[in-house]
Amino acid sequence: MTREEDVQKVLEYIVEKEGKIDVVVNNAGVAAPGLFSCSHSSNTNIPHLAALGPIVEQSLDTVKQVFDTNTFSILRVCKAVVPTMAKQKAGTIVNIGSIMGEM
């Protein structure tokens, strides 16, 4: 979700395989640093972005990764699929939020 090239590859694969794209559900998200501590993931391919303590104690790279995943990835996916959906004159985009945005 954080690389435009990857989003484009997935979209191209779906359209090639299915001939269209009907629905996109944006549900990517990671915990913001400073809110709580996550236990270490057993999957070493998943970055461990949540941390304990004030946000000012987090590295800028961590904060940027979290913001990119939680904010820009939604826009990145929408920008990728809207031209295809507009050409089809059909399609639905669902953005799923979380209470975490209020905390």
C-alpha positions as CSV (number, residue, x, y, z in Angstrom):
1,M,0.0,0.0,0.0
2,T,2.9,2.3,0.5
3,R,4.4,1.9,-3.0
4,E,2.7,3.4,-6.0
5,E,4.3,0.8,-8.2
6,D,2.9,-2.1,-6.2
7,V,-0.6,-0.6,-6.1
8,Q,-0.5,-0.2,-9.9
9,K,0.7,-3.8,-10.4
10,V,-2.2,-5.2,-8.3
11,L,-4.7,-3.0,-10.2
12,E,-3.3,-4.1,-13.6
13,Y,-3.4,-7.8,-12.5
14,I,-7.1,-7.6,-11.3
15,V,-8.2,-5.8,-14.5
16,E,-6.3,-8.2,-16.7
17,K,-7.7,-11.3,-14.8
18,E,-11.3,-10.1,-14.2
19,G,-11.7,-7.5,-17.0
20,K,-12.8,-4.8,-14.5
21,I,-12.7,-3.7,-10.9
22,D,-16.0,-3.3,-9.1
23,V,-15.1,-2.7,-5.5
24,V,-12.1,-1.4,-3.5
25,V,-11.9,-1.6,0.3
26,N,-9.3,0.6,1.9
27,N,-8.6,-1.0,5.3
28,A,-4.8,-0.7,5.7
29,G,-3.6,0.8,8.9
30,V,-1.0,0.5,11.6
31,A,-1.0,1.8,15.2
32,A,0.3,5.3,15.7
33,P,3.5,5.6,17.7
34,G,3.0,6.7,21.3
35,L,-0.5,5.4,21.9
36,F,0.3,1.9,23.1
37,S,2.7,-0.9,22.9
38,C,2.2,-3.9,20.5
39,S,3.6,-7.3,21.2
40,H,6.3,-8.3,18.8
41,S,4.8,-9.9,15.7
42,S,5.8,-13.5,15.0
43,N,5.8,-12.6,11.3
44,T,9.1,-10.9,10.8
45,N,8.0,-9.5,7.4
46,I,5.6,-7.1,9.1
47,P,7.3,-3.9,10.5
48,H,6.8,-3.3,14.1
49,L,5.7,0.4,14.1
50,A,3.8,0.9,17.3
51,A,5.8,2.1,20.3
52,L,5.4,3.2,23.9
53,G,5.9,6.8,24.8
54,P,5.4,10.3,23.4
55,I,5.4,10.8,19.7
56,V,8.3,13.2,20.0
57,E,10.4,10.2,21.1
58,Q,9.7,8.3,17.9
59,S,12.0,8.6,14.9
60,L,10.7,10.7,12.0
61,D,11.0,7.7,9.8
62,T,8.6,5.7,12.0
63,V,6.1,8.6,12.1
64,K,6.4,9.0,8.3
65,Q,5.8,5.3,7.7
66,V,2.7,5.3,9.9
67,F,1.3,8.4,8.3
68,D,2.1,7.0,4.8
69,T,0.2,3.8,5.6
70,N,-2.7,5.3,7.4
71,T,-3.3,8.4,5.2
72,F,-1.5,8.4,1.9
73,S,-2.2,4.8,1.1
74,I,-5.9,5.5,0.9
75,L,-5.4,8.3,-1.5
76,R,-2.8,6.3,-3.5
77,V,-5.2,3.4,-4.0
78,C,-8.1,5.8,-4.9
79,K,-6.0,7.7,-7.4
80,A,-5.0,4.4,-9.0
81,V,-8.5,2.9,-9.3
82,V,-10.7,6.0,-10.1
83,P,-9.6,6.3,-13.8
84,T,-10.5,2.6,-14.4
85,M,-13.8,3.0,-12.6
86,A,-14.6,6.2,-14.4
87,K,-13.9,4.5,-17.7
88,Q,-16.2,1.6,-16.7
89,K,-18.8,4.2,-15.4
90,A,-19.2,2.0,-12.3
91,G,-17.4,1.1,-9.1
92,T,-17.4,1.5,-5.4
93,I,-14.7,2.6,-3.0
94,V,-15.1,1.8,0.7
95,N,-12.8,3.5,3.2
96,I,-12.8,1.9,6.6
97,G,-11.8,4.1,9.5
98,S,-11.1,3.4,13.1
99,I,-11.7,4.8,16.5
100,M,-7.9,5.2,16.6
101,G,-8.4,8.4,14.6
102,E,-10.3,9.9,17.5
103,M,-7.7,8.9,20.1
